[in-house]
Amino acid sequence: MNPGPLRMKNLPLSLLAFCLTLAVTGCHCSSSPSEDFSLRVVLAETSVSAGMKTTAKAQRVYDDGRVVDLDASTSQQWTSSAPQVASVEPQPDGTVNVTALQPGSAIITVNADEASGEATLEVTDARLLSLQVSPTSASVPVGSTQQFTAQGSYGDGTTRDVTSSVTWTSSNTTIATVSNSGLGTGVAAGGPVTITATLGGVSGTAQFTITPPPPVLTSIKLTPATASVLSGSTQQFTAQGSYSDGTTVDVTNSATWTTSNTAIATVSSTGLGTGVAAGGPVTITATLGDVSGTAQLSVTGWTSAGSMSTSRDSHTATRLDSGRVLIAGGRNGTTTLRSVELYDPATNSWSPVGAMSNGRFAHAALFIPEHGSVLVTGGYNGTTPLRRAEVYDPASDAWYYAGDMAMGRYHHTITRLPSGNVLVIGGTDGNNALATVEVFDPLTSIWFPASPMSTARFHHTATLLPSGKVLVSGGTNASGSLSSAEVYDPATDSWAPAATMVTSHSLHAATLLSSGKVLISGGQSLTGPSSSELYDPDTNNWSAAGSMAEGRSRHTATLLASGQVLVAGGDGSSYYNTAELYNPATSSWSATASMAASRGAHTATLLTSGRVLVVGGEDGTRPLATAEVYVP
């Protein structure tokens, strides 16, 4: 409104003075809008979560109610009372961007036109924007587990592990479940199942597939199941695992290998067994998880069996029912022995027992199962061949008279017939070889004559054949070493010639093989002392069985449980400590471990353990008291 010109006529003096004053200060006494105002801050949001932004602007609020936004034309100064809580950033248009930094309160202030205004901003916790479940996909067999984790991304740019804060769910609990801590468990093959983590309305997911359970190892088979090596030699074992789905896998390198006795044999982490010392069998074990497989490893060789109290050769060795071995008589240099000793394999020890009534060597002894006793026949006492027979009773540790043979003899043979009677064949009376044969009845202790052989002989062998007949081979007489052989038939008390051997043999060894054939090894001969022959009773034929590495006589030959034959010691060009094995399957010879001592005229006895006890003998200079055990 334009007030128009001022009129002063007839006005009071005081009013005139007031009007003059207004004219000087520029205040218009008119009806124009009021110019008085205050400043205020307007926040787009008064509460913001950390990490978020909002805007603010300044306004003039006039006394007359008008509100005017300040723009860039007006100089403004913005501040935050708590910059760590909220920061301000003026914009070209005169507004301000406000960034919420952390929970708390901040006063946002503006100064302009010599006035100020303010507003309070509340900053709350950062808002969860998204959830990430890890791994995003997983696959496990039935019964196995998978740990899932949840990572939250927040408005303030931070990420947090919220695995224990979220709610976990599975879209199909018949296939997979998930625990409150995010541990997924396979229940049944299938999927994928959706695993969901939820927090404050925000969710994240992962896919979980359950595969069929893996095949289970059910057994382990070791190959070979049994093996034998020399001390210092090795044997590779392999382990084959069988699984529940029918498959087999070589687990040799993944199994854990152990041995039951490292003093005898060790085994490497790859199943390589090494012989350390003769003995065994030790158990080789391969283990994978809770499944194991075993094999047996023996270390072939010789171990000490102690020493007898008396050195002796040309003695006898007889295994008793108890498994102990009775050593009787023999000679010690020029002394003929009556003494008897007993070896106990269980304790590897020797003990003296009752002595025979007569000292004797080059005699023969046989176990009589009906009585559990040992029959000793003939022998030489240093001056006279003996007729007298004695029986040892282990129960009473006593010797009993068992009658006299028709003639004294030594270097003869003794064989138990299927009837239980005992057949004594040939030998020498000190002057001549004998063809005579006698039979002993253990039930009556009576001797009676049997039909004589066609050829007198001693240093021969006698072998009971599967037919019940007895094969006599080789030996010697005044003509020298013999190649002839004869067969005795107890049913008819008659002798029949057998085919002639390829080579003459004396002081040799004969071994009945599991096939029913008879192996003749070594012996003194005009030719081929290392040769061996096989007799086939079914065809009455002899055939070569290869040659030993060394020609030997007065050795021993023992049938092992494996079917092989162990030949040990003997003498030839010298006395031997070597030993060889004959394999009937291949009709071949191979070397095995050597004895500690060279010896001939010793004894070898198969123990109940399958080991072989070798006792005494002589080494060419003296008789021996030592004994050794061969471990196959």
C-alpha positions as CSV (number, residue, x, y, z in Angstrom):
1,M,0.0,0.0,0.0
2,N,1.3,3.4,-0.9
3,P,0.8,5.6,2.2
4,G,0.9,8.8,0.1
5,P,2.3,12.0,1.2
6,L,2.6,12.9,4.9
7,R,0.2,15.6,6.3
8,M,1.3,17.4,9.4
9,K,-1.4,20.2,9.8
10,N,-3.0,20.1,13.2
11,L,-0.9,17.1,14.3
12,P,0.4,16.7,17.8
13,L,4.1,17.6,18.3
14,S,4.9,14.0,19.5
15,L,3.4,12.4,16.4
16,L,5.4,14.8,14.2
17,A,8.6,13.8,15.9
18,F,7.9,10.0,15.4
19,C,7.3,10.5,11.7
20,L,10.5,12.3,11.3
21,T,12.3,9.5,12.9
22,L,10.8,6.8,10.6
23,A,11.8,8.9,7.6
24,V,15.4,8.7,8.8
25,T,15.6,4.9,9.5
26,G,13.9,3.6,6.4
27,C,11.0,1.9,8.1
28,H,7.9,2.2,6.1
29,C,4.8,3.0,8.0
30,S,2.7,1.1,5.6
31,S,0.9,-2.2,5.2
32,S,3.9,-4.0,3.4
33,P,4.9,-7.7,4.5
34,S,7.1,-8.0,7.5
35,E,10.8,-8.6,6.9
36,D,11.5,-10.2,10.3
37,F,12.4,-13.9,10.1
38,S,14.1,-16.8,11.8
39,L,16.2,-19.7,10.2
40,R,15.3,-23.3,10.5
41,V,16.9,-26.6,9.2
42,V,14.6,-29.1,7.5
43,L,15.8,-32.7,7.3
44,A,14.3,-35.0,4.7
45,E,14.5,-37.7,7.3
46,T,15.2,-37.2,11.0
47,S,16.2,-40.8,11.5
48,V,18.6,-42.6,9.2
49,S,20.5,-45.9,9.4
50,A,24.2,-45.8,9.4
51,G,25.6,-45.8,5.9
52,M,22.6,-44.1,4.4
53,K,22.3,-40.5,3.1
54,T,19.6,-37.8,3.5
55,T,19.3,-34.2,2.6
56,A,18.8,-31.0,4.5
57,K,17.9,-27.4,3.5
58,A,17.7,-24.1,5.3
59,Q,14.5,-22.0,5.3
60,R,13.6,-18.4,6.4
61,V,10.5,-18.4,8.5
62,Y,9.1,-14.9,8.5
63,D,7.0,-13.5,11.3
64,D,4.1,-13.2,9.0
65,G,4.2,-17.0,8.3
66,R,6.0,-16.9,5.1
67,V,8.6,-19.7,4.5
68,V,11.3,-19.3,1.9
69,D,14.0,-21.9,1.0
70,L,17.5,-20.6,1.0
71,D,19.2,-21.1,-2.3
72,A,22.7,-20.9,-3.5
73,S,22.5,-17.1,-3.7
74,T,22.6,-16.9,0.1
75,S,25.8,-17.7,1.8
76,Q,25.4,-20.6,4.2
77,Q,27.6,-22.4,6.6
78,W,26.6,-25.9,7.6
79,T,28.1,-27.9,10.5
80,S,27.5,-31.2,12.3
81,S,27.9,-31.4,16.1
82,A,29.1,-34.9,15.8
83,P,31.0,-35.4,12.5
84,Q,31.8,-39.0,13.4
85,V,28.0,-39.7,13.5
86,A,26.9,-37.6,10.5
87,S,28.8,-35.5,8.0
88,V,27.4,-32.6,5.9
89,E,28.3,-31.7,2.3
90,P,26.8,-28.5,0.8
91,Q,25.4,-28.9,-2.7
92,P,25.4,-26.3,-5.5
93,D,21.7,-25.8,-5.3
94,G,21.9,-24.6,-1.7
95,T,20.9,-27.9,-0.1
96,V,23.1,-30.2,1.9
97,N,23.8,-33.9,1.7
98,V,24.0,-35.5,5.1
99,T,25.7,-38.9,5.4
100,A,25.0,-41.1,8.4
101,L,28.2,-42.7,9.6
102,Q,27.5,-44.5,12.8
103,P,24.8,-44.8,15.4
104,G,24.2,-41.7,17.5
105,S,22.8,-38.2,17.4
106,A,24.1,-35.2,15.5
107,I,22.8,-31.6,15.5
108,I,22.9,-30.2,11.9
109,T,23.3,-26.4,12.1
110,V,23.2,-23.7,9.4
111,N,24.4,-20.1,9.7
112,A,23.1,-17.5,7.2
113,D,22.0,-13.9,7.1
114,E,23.4,-13.4,10.6
115,A,21.0,-16.1,11.9
116,S,21.2,-19.8,12.6
117,G,19.0,-22.8,12.6
118,E,19.4,-26.4,13.6
119,A,17.8,-29.8,13.5
120,T,18.7,-33.1,15.2
121,L,19.5,-36.2,13.2
122,E,19.2,-39.7,14.8
123,V,21.5,-42.3,13.2
124,T,20.5,-45.9,13.8
125,D,22.3,-49.2,13.2
126,A,23.3,-49.9,9.7
127,R,20.5,-51.6,7.7
128,L,21.1,-55.1,6.4
129,L,20.9,-54.9,2.7
130,S,21.6,-58.5,1.6
131,L,22.7,-62.0,2.7
132,Q,25.3,-64.2,1.0
133,V,25.3,-67.9,1.9
134,S,28.5,-69.8,1.3
135,P,29.2,-72.1,-0.3
136,T,26.6,-71.2,-2.9
137,S,26.3,-74.8,-3.9
138,A,27.6,-78.0,-2.2
139,S,27.3,-81.8,-2.6
140,V,27.9,-84.4,0.0
141,P,27.2,-88.1,0.3
142,V,24.3,-89.4,2.5
143,G,25.2,-89.1,6.1
144,S,27.9,-86.5,5.6
145,T,27.7,-82.8,6.6
146,Q,28.4,-79.4,5.1
147,Q,28.9,-76.2,7.1
148,F,27.2,-73.2,5.5
149,T,27.9,-69.6,6.6
150,A,25.9,-66.4,6.1
151,Q,27.6,-63.0,5.4
152,G,25.5,-59.9,5.8
153,S,26.1,-56.8,3.7
154,Y,25.1,-53.5,5.5
155,G,24.3,-50.0,4.4
156,D,27.4,-48.6,5.9
157,G,29.5,-50.7,3.5
158,T,30.5,-53.3,6.1
159,T,30.0,-57.1,6.0
160,R,29.4,-59.2,9.0
161,D,29.3,-63.0,9.7
162,V,25.7,-63.5,10.8
163,T,25.8,-67.3,10.6
164,S,24.7,-67.7,14.2
165,S,22.1,-64.9,14.0
166,V,20.1,-65.9,10.9
167,T,17.3,-68.4,10.8
168,W,18.3,-71.5,8.7
169,T,15.7,-73.6,6.8
170,S,15.8,-76.4,4.3
171,S,13.3,-76.7,1.4
172,N,13.2,-80.5,1.8
173,T,14.1,-82.0,5.2
174,T,13.6,-85.5,3.8
175,I,16.7,-85.0,1.7
176,A,18.7,-82.6,3.8
177,T,18.4,-80.8,7.1
178,V,20.2,-77.7,8.4
179,S,20.9,-76.8,12.0
180,N,20.6,-73.5,13.8
181,S,24.3,-73.0,13.2
182,G,24.1,-73.7,9.5
183,L,25.4,-77.3,9.5
184,G,23.7,-79.2,6.7
185,T,23.3,-82.9,6.9
186,G,22.6,-85.3,4.0
187,V,19.6,-87.5,4.8
188,A,18.8,-89.2,1.5
189,A,20.1,-89.0,-2.0
190,G,18.5,-86.2,-4.0
191,G,18.3,-82.4,-4.5
192,P,19.4,-79.9,-5.0
193,V,17.7,-78.6,-1.8
194,T,17.5,-74.9,-1.1
195,I,19.2,-73.9,2.1
196,T,17.9,-70.4,3.2
197,A,19.3,-68.0,5.7
198,T,16.9,-65.2,6.9
199,L,17.5,-62.2,9.0
200,G,15.1,-59.2,9.4
201,G,13.3,-60.0,6.3
202,V,16.4,-60.4,4.2
203,S,17.3,-63.8,2.8
204,G,20.1,-65.6,1.1
205,T,20.1,-69.1,-0.4
206,A,22.4,-71.9,-1.4
207,Q,21.9,-75.2,-3.2
208,F,22.6,-78.5,-1.4
209,T,22.8,-81.8,-3.3
210,I,23.0,-85.2,-1.6
211,T,24.7,-88.0,-3.4
212,P,24.4,-91.7,-2.7
213,P,26.7,-93.0,0.1
214,P,30.2,-94.0,-1.0
215,P,31.0,-97.7,-1.2
216,V,32.2,-99.0,2.1
217,L,35.4,-101.0,2.4
218,T,34.4,-104.5,3.7
219,S,37.6,-106.5,3.5
220,I,41.3,-106.4,2.6
221,K,43.1,-109.4,1.0
222,L,46.9,-109.6,1.1
223,T,48.9,-111.3,-1.6
224,P,50.7,-113.6,-1.1
225,A,48.8,-114.9,1.8
226,T,51.9,-116.8,3.0
227,A,55.5,-116.2,2.1
228,S,59.0,-117.1,3.1
229,V,62.2,-115.2,2.6
230,L,65.8,-115.5,3.6
231,S,67.2,-113.2,6.2
232,G,68.0,-109.9,4.4
233,S,65.7,-110.7,1.5
234,T,62.4,-109.0,0.7
235,Q,58.9,-109.9,-0.2
236,Q,56.5,-107.4,-1.7
237,F,52.9,-107.7,-0.4
238,T,49.9,-106.1,-2.1
239,A,46.6,-105.2,-0.5
240,Q,43.4,-105.5,-2.5
241,G,40.3,-103.8,-0.9
242,S,36.8,-105.1,-1.6
243,Y,34.0,-102.6,-1.3
244,S,30.3,-102.9,-0.6
245,D,29.4,-102.1,-4.3
246,G,31.4,-105.1,-5.5
247,T,34.4,-103.2,-6.7
248,T,38.0,-104.0,-5.7
249,V,40.7,-101.4,-5.4
250,D,44.5,-101.7,-4.9
251,V,45.0,-100.1,-1.5
252,T,48.6,-101.1,-1.1
253,N,49.9,-97.6,-0.9
254,S,47.0,-96.2,1.2
255,A,47.0,-98.9,3.9
256,T,49.0,-98.8,7.1
257,W,51.4,-101.7,7.3
258,T,52.6,-103.4,10.5
259,T,54.4,-106.6,11.5
260,S,53.8,-108.6,14.7
261,N,57.5,-109.0,15.3
262,T,60.0,-106.6,14.0
263,A,62.9,-108.7,15.4
264,I,62.0,-111.3,12.7
265,A,60.6,-109.2,9.9
266,T,59.8,-105.6,9.1
267,V,57.4,-104.1,6.6
268,S,57.6,-100.8,4.9
269,S,54.8,-98.3,4.3
270,T,54.3,-99.7,0.8
271,G,54.1,-103.4,2.0
272,L,57.7,-104.5,1.3
273,G,58.5,-107.1,3.9
274,T,62.2,-107.7,4.9
275,G,63.6,-110.7,6.7
276,V,65.6,-109.7,9.7
277,A,66.3,-113.0,11.5
278,A,65.1,-116.6,11.0
279,G,61.8,-117.2,12.6
280,G,58.1,-116.7,12.3
281,P,55.7,-116.8,10.8
282,V,55.1,-113.2,11.7
283,T,51.8,-111.6,10.9
284,I,51.9,-108.8,8.3
285,T,48.9,-106.6,8.6
286,A,47.5,-103.9,6.3
287,T,44.9,-101.6,7.8
288,L,42.7,-99.0,6.2
289,G,40.2,-97.3,8.4
290,D,38.9,-100.1,10.7
291,V,39.3,-102.9,8.1
292,S,42.4,-105.1,8.1
293,G,43.9,-107.9,6.2
294,T,46.8,-110.2,7.2
295,A,49.4,-112.4,5.7
296,Q,52.1,-114.7,7.2
297,L,55.8,-114.1,6.5
298,S,58.4,-116.6,7.6
299,V,62.1,-115.8,7.5
300,T,63.8,-118.9,6.3
301,G,67.0,-119.7,7.9
302,W,68.7,-121.3,10.9
303,T,68.5,-120.4,14.5
304,S,70.5,-121.9,17.4
305,A,68.9,-124.8,19.3
306,G,71.5,-124.8,22.0
307,S,73.9,-127.6,22.6
308,M,73.7,-131.1,23.9
309,S,75.7,-132.0,27.0
310,T,77.8,-134.4,24.8
311,S,79.1,-134.1,21.3
312,R,78.0,-136.9,19.1
313,D,77.6,-138.2,15.6
314,S,76.0,-141.4,14.1
315,H,73.2,-141.1,16.8
316,T,69.5,-141.4,16.3
317,A,66.8,-138.7,16.8
318,T,63.1,-139.6,17.3
319,R,60.2,-137.3,17.8
320,L,57.9,-138.2,20.7
321,D,54.2,-137.7,21.1
322,S,54.9,-134.7,23.2
323,G,56.8,-133.0,20.4
324,R,60.1,-133.4,22.2
325,V,63.0,-135.1,20.4
326,L,64.9,-138.0,21.9
327,I,68.6,-138.2,20.9
328,A,70.1,-141.6,21.7
329,G,73.7,-142.9,21.6
330,G,76.2,-142.2,18.9
331,R,79.9,-141.7,19.3
332,N,82.2,-139.1,20.5
333,G,85.4,-139.7,18.7
334,T,86.4,-143.2,19.7
335,T,83.9,-143.3,22.6
336,T,80.6,-145.1,22.1
337,L,77.8,-143.4,23.9
338,R,75.0,-144.8,26.1
339,S,73.8,-141.3,27.1
340,V,70.5,-140.0,25.9
341,E,69.2,-136.4,25.8
342,L,65.9,-134.8,25.2
343,Y,65.2,-131.6,23.3
344,D,62.2,-129.5,24.1
345,P,61.1,-127.2,21.3
346,A,58.8,-125.2,23.6
347,T,61.8,-124.0,25.7
348,N,64.5,-124.6,23.2
349,S,66.4,-126.5,25.8
350,W,68.2,-129.8,26.4
351,S,68.0,-132.2,29.4
352,P,69.5,-135.6,30.1
353,V,67.3,-138.7,30.5
354,G,68.0,-142.3,31.4
355,A,70.9,-143.9,29.5
356,M,70.6,-147.1,27.4
357,S,72.0,-150.3,28.7
358,N,74.4,-150.5,25.8
359,G,76.5,-147.8,24.2
360,R,75.9,-147.9,20.4
361,F,76.3,-145.9,17.2
362,A,75.1,-146.5,13.6
363,H,72.0,-148.0,15.2
364,A,68.3,-147.4,14.2
365,A,65.4,-146.0,16.2
366,L,61.7,-145.8,15.6
367,F,58.7,-144.3,17.5
368,I,56.1,-146.9,18.5
369,P,52.8,-145.0,18.7
370,E,50.9,-147.9,20.4
371,H,53.1,-147.5,23.5
372,G,54.4,-143.9,23.0
373,S,57.8,-145.4,23.2
374,V,61.0,-145.5,21.2
375,L,62.5,-148.7,19.8
376,V,66.3,-148.8,19.3
377,T,67.8,-151.7,17.4
378,G,71.4,-152.9,16.6
379,G,74.3,-150.6,16.3
380,Y,78.0,-151.0,17.0
381,N,79.5,-150.7,20.5
382,G,83.1,-150.2,19.3
383,T,83.9,-153.8,19.1
384,T,80.8,-155.8,18.3
385,P,77.7,-155.3,16.2
386,L,74.7,-155.5,18.6
387,R,71.7,-157.9,18.5
388,R,70.1,-156.3,21.5
389,A,67.0,-154.1,21.2
390,E,65.8,-151.6,23.8
391,V,62.6,-149.6,24.3
392,Y,62.5,-146.2,26.0
393,D,59.4,-145.3,27.9
394,P,59.1,-141.4,28.2
395,A,56.5,-141.7,31.0
396,S,58.9,-143.6,33.3
397,D,62.2,-142.3,31.8
398,A,63.4,-145.9,31.7
399,W,64.8,-148.3,29.1
400,Y,63.5,-151.8,28.8
401,Y,64.9,-154.9,27.1
402,A,63.1,-155.6,23.8
403,G,64.6,-158.9,22.8
404,D,67.5,-159.8,20.6
405,M,67.6,-159.9,16.8
406,A,68.9,-163.1,15.2
407,M,72.2,-161.3,14.4
408,G,74.0,-158.2,15.3
409,R,73.9,-155.5,12.7
410,Y,74.5,-151.8,12.1
411,H,74.1,-149.3,9.3
412,H,70.7,-151.0,8.8
413,T,67.3,-149.5,8.3
414,I,64.1,-149.7,10.4
415,T,60.6,-149.2,9.0
416,R,57.2,-149.3,10.7
417,L,54.7,-151.4,8.6
418,P,51.0,-150.6,8.3
419,S,50.4,-153.6,10.6
420,G,52.4,-151.9,13.4
421,N,55.2,-154.4,13.1
422,V,58.7,-153.1,12.6
423,L,60.9,-154.2,9.6
424,V,64.7,-154.2,10.1
425,I,66.6,-154.6,6.8
426,G,70.2,-155.4,5.9
427,G,73.2,-153.6,7.4
428,T,76.6,-155.1,8.2
429,D,78.0,-157.4,10.8
430,G,81.3,-155.7,10.6
431,N,82.7,-158.1,8.0
432,N,80.0,-158.5,5.4
433,A,76.9,-156.7,4.1
434,L,73.7,-158.4,5.2
435,A,70.7,-159.5,3.1
436,T,68.8,-160.7,6.1
437,V,65.5,-159.1,7.3
438,E,63.8,-159.4,10.7
439,V,60.4,-158.3,12.0
440,F,59.6,-157.0,15.5
441,D,56.2,-157.2,17.0
442,P,55.8,-154.3,19.5
443,L,52.8,-155.9,21.2
444,T,54.7,-159.1,22.1
445,S,58.3,-157.8,21.9
446,I,59.1,-160.9,19.8
447,W,61.5,-161.0,16.8
448,F,60.9,-163.3,13.8
449,P,62.7,-163.6,10.5
450,A,61.4,-162.3,7.2
451,S,62.4,-163.2,3.7
452,P,65.8,-161.9,2.8
453,M,66.6,-159.4,0.1
454,S,68.1,-160.6,-3.1
455,T,71.1,-158.3,-2.6
456,A,73.0,-157.8,0.6
457,R,73.5,-154.1,1.4
458,F,74.1,-151.5,4.1
459,H,74.1,-147.7,3.9
460,H,70.9,-148.1,1.9
461,T,67.5,-146.5,2.4
462,A,64.1,-148.0,3.1
463,T,60.9,-146.1,2.3
464,L,57.3,-147.1,3.2
465,L,55.3,-146.6,0.0
466,P,51.6,-145.6,0.0
467,S,50.8,-149.1,-1.0
468,G,52.2,-150.4,2.3
469,K,55.2,-152.0,0.5
470,V,58.8,-151.0,1.3
471,L,61.2,-149.7,-1.3
472,V,64.9,-150.4,-0.6
473,S,67.4,-148.5,-2.7
474,G,71.1,-148.5,-3.2
475,G,73.6,-149.0,-0.5
476,T,76.9,-150.8,-0.7
477,N,78.5,-154.2,-0.3
478,A,81.7,-155.8,-1.4
479,S,80.9,-154.9,-5.0
480,G,80.8,-151.2,-4.1
481,S,77.9,-148.7,-4.4
482,L,74.7,-150.2,-5.7
483,S,72.2,-149.0,-8.2
484,S,69.8,-151.9,-7.6
485,A,66.5,-151.5,-5.8
486,E,64.0,-154.0,-4.3
487,V,60.4,-153.8,-3.0
488,Y,59.2,-155.8,0.0
489,D,55.6,-156.8,0.2
490,P,54.6,-157.5,3.9
491,A,51.3,-159.2,2.8
492,T,53.3,-162.0,1.1
493,D,56.6,-161.6,2.9
494,S,58.3,-161.5,-0.5
495,W,60.7,-159.3,-2.4
496,A,60.5,-158.2,-6.0
497,P,63.1,-156.4,-8.0
498,A,62.5,-152.7,-8.7
499,A,63.9,-150.9,-11.7
500,T,67.5,-150.1,-11.5
501,M,68.5,-146.5,-10.5
502,V,70.1,-144.3,-13.1
503,T,73.1,-143.9,-10.8
504,S,74.4,-146.0,-7.9
505,H,73.9,-144.4,-4.5
506,S,75.2,-145.2,-1.0
507,L,75.0,-143.1,2.2
508,H,72.3,-141.2,0.3
509,A,68.8,-140.1,1.5
510,A,65.3,-141.1,0.4
511,T,62.2,-139.0,0.9
512,L,58.6,-140.0,0.3
513,L,56.9,-137.0,-1.5
514,S,53.3,-136.1,-1.2
515,S,52.8,-137.4,-4.7
516,G,53.8,-140.9,-3.6
517,K,57.0,-140.8,-5.5
518,V,60.4,-141.3,-3.7
519,L,63.2,-138.7,-4.1
520,I,66.7,-140.1,-3.9
521,S,69.3,-137.4,-3.2
522,G,73.1,-137.5,-3.3
523,G,75.2,-140.2,-1.7
524,Q,78.6,-141.8,-2.5
525,S,78.8,-142.9,-6.1
526,L,81.2,-143.6,-8.8
527,T,79.6,-140.9,-10.8
528,G,77.2,-138.0,-10.2
529,P,77.3,-137.7,-6.4
530,S,75.1,-134.5,-6.7
531,S,72.5,-136.3,-8.7
532,S,69.0,-137.0,-7.6
533,E,66.4,-139.4,-8.9
534,L,62.6,-140.0,-8.6
535,Y,61.0,-143.4,-8.2
536,D,57.5,-143.8,-9.4
537,P,55.9,-146.9,-7.7
538,D,53.0,-146.8,-10.2
539,T,55.2,-147.3,-13.2
540,N,58.3,-148.8,-11.4
541,N,60.4,-146.3,-13.2
542,W,63.3,-144.0,-12.2
543,S,63.8,-140.6,-13.6
544,A,66.3,-137.9,-13.1
545,A,65.4,-135.1,-10.7
546,G,68.1,-132.7,-11.3
547,S,71.4,-132.2,-9.5
548,M,72.1,-130.5,-6.3
549,A,74.6,-127.7,-6.3
550,E,77.0,-129.9,-4.3
551,G,77.6,-133.6,-4.3
552,R,77.0,-134.8,-0.7
553,S,76.6,-138.0,1.4
554,R,75.7,-138.6,5.0
555,H,73.4,-135.6,4.7
556,T,69.7,-135.4,5.8
557,A,66.6,-134.9,3.6
558,T,63.4,-133.8,5.3
559,L,59.9,-133.3,3.7
560,L,58.6,-129.9,4.7
561,A,54.9,-129.0,5.1
562,S,55.2,-127.0,1.8
563,G,55.9,-130.3,0.0
564,Q,59.5,-129.2,-0.6
565,V,62.5,-131.3,0.6
566,L,65.2,-129.7,2.7
567,V,68.7,-131.3,2.2
568,A,71.2,-130.1,4.8
569,G,74.9,-130.7,5.4
570,G,76.8,-133.8,4.5
571,D,80.2,-134.4,3.2
572,G,81.8,-134.7,-0.2
573,S,84.9,-132.8,-1.2
574,S,84.5,-131.3,2.3
575,Y,82.0,-131.0,5.1
576,Y,79.1,-128.7,4.2
577,N,77.0,-126.2,6.1
578,T,75.0,-125.5,3.0
579,A,71.4,-126.5,2.5
580,E,69.2,-126.9,-0.6
581,L,65.5,-127.2,-1.4
582,Y,64.0,-129.5,-3.9
583,N,60.7,-128.4,-5.4
584,P,58.7,-131.3,-6.7
585,A,56.4,-129.0,-8.7
586,T,59.3,-127.9,-10.9
587,S,61.7,-130.8,-10.2
588,S,64.4,-128.3,-9.5
589,W,66.8,-127.4,-6.7
590,S,67.5,-124.0,-5.1
591,A,69.8,-122.8,-2.4
592,T,68.5,-121.8,1.0
593,A,70.2,-120.4,4.0
594,S,73.3,-122.2,5.3
595,M,73.7,-123.7,8.7
596,A,76.1,-122.1,11.2
597,A,78.2,-125.3,11.3
598,S,79.3,-127.7,8.7
599,R,78.3,-131.2,9.6
600,G,77.8,-134.8,8.4
601,A,76.4,-138.0,10.0
602,H,74.0,-135.7,11.9
603,T,70.2,-136.1,12.3
604,A,67.3,-134.0,11.1
605,T,63.8,-134.2,12.7
606,L,60.6,-132.5,11.5
607,L,59.1,-130.8,14.5
608,T,55.4,-130.4,15.1
609,S,55.8,-126.7,14.3
610,G,57.0,-127.5,10.8
611,R,60.5,-126.5,11.6
612,V,63.5,-128.9,11.3
613,L,65.8,-129.8,14.1
614,V,69.4,-130.7,13.1
615,V,71.5,-132.2,15.8
616,G,75.2,-133.1,16.2
617,G,77.2,-134.8,13.5
618,E,80.9,-134.2,12.8
619,D,82.7,-131.5,10.8
620,G,85.7,-133.7,9.7
621,T,87.8,-132.8,12.8
622,R,85.5,-133.4,15.7
623,P,82.0,-134.5,16.7
624,L,79.5,-131.7,17.4
625,A,77.2,-130.9,20.3
626,T,75.5,-128.0,18.7
627,A,72.0,-128.1,17.3
628,E,70.2,-125.8,14.9
629,V,66.6,-125.3,13.8
630,Y,65.6,-124.5,10.2
631,V,62.7,-122.2,9.8
632,P,61.0,-122.9,6.4
